[in-house]
Amino acid sequence: MDQFSFTEICLHQLKMSGVHEGEKLIVLTQGNERLDYADAFMAAGMRLGAKMYHMRLPPVPPAGAWAVGQTGLAAMPEAVEALKTADMLIDCIFLLFSPEQMAIQAAGTRILTAVEPPEILARMLPTKELRERVEFAGDLLSKAKVMRITSPHGTDVTYKLNTYPAITEYACTDEPGRWDHWPSGFVFTGGDDDGVDGTIVVAPGDILLPQNIYVRDPIIYTIENGWITDIRGGLDAELVKSYMAGFNDPRGMGMSHVGWGLNQNAKWHRMVPGEFPGGMGMEARSFYGNVMFSTGPNNELGGPNDTACHLDIPMRGCSLFLDDEPMVLDGDIAVKEMKYNFK
């Protein structure tokens, strides 16, 4: 994508995020990564009359495993204080789960994360219609007391929902202190810390993130009182266990967020080797009708678990119920107000 086109989609994004004349926006990058994102957002913001700034952090060595919540800002409190003064922060390094992001949000700065390849950003532009469907789902989720997930492969797990809020992601942010991720299109929450019980069977074709691979043989999780007590299966199960063991943190066995995808423009099949365009797999997290469970930290929801060991696992063909009412049935959205009218 040429820089002019990139600027145009960033302009659409900033309009959807309510950017207006006189607002202060800061684009955050690191090293030599995503400098073209900064250029595009800066140009788009100036066209809207916003006061635009670019904060570029020094490069850091590759971390190896995806250690969520660990950022270069941790050693730069003065930079965090500067970011708190912005009306909107455009995060091009991925601050999610970090204490620094939480402090910036608490100051009233709204945050948009944008780290996916431009072609995906262009295909998954935020829309009013997507926002309305996601917010409808979020309202239903916020009122529910019990979530149950089942599948033909043997999944049957229950989440008690009495502690954590429902979070909506529709790929733009226009409210003080709100975070969103472009691209996205799903809704999620977390079960009570001791309130997740049952079996989850991750089936062939489901996706392991951050490994960015399709599961080839079933992985069977046993969950008791909010903690994974057993992981069984073949090679993929061994890969997951080895990855988690590398963090040397038993809190990685906790259950994190859970929800379902609503973005009709997200593609399930784009994780095929040679076709995956890069980024962190937000497309796979958002595809229409997926049910995704996560393991590890729940601090983004206000919980106590801030482990760096985190996996997201979008699954196909599942059914998800809130207080026995179907939201997703066999991988398809079951509620009229959440459905997309495919033509």
Beta strands, then each sheet from edge to edge (+ up, - down):
strand 1: 24-30
strand 2: 51-57
strand 3: 88-91
strand 4: 110-113
strand 5: 146-150
strand 6: 156-160
strand 7: 167-169
strand 8: 179-181
strand 9: 186-190
strand 10: 196-202
strand 11: 207-208
strand 12: 213-214
strand 13: 219-224
strand 14: 227-233
strand 15: 255-261
strand 16: 291-295
strand 17: 311-315
strand 18: 319-322
strand 19: 325-329
strand 20: 332-333
sheet 1: 2+ 1+ 3+ 4+ 8+
sheet 2: 14+ 13- 10+ 6- 5+ 18- 19+ 20-
sheet 3: 7+ 9- 15+ 16- 17+
sheet 4: 11+ 12-
end
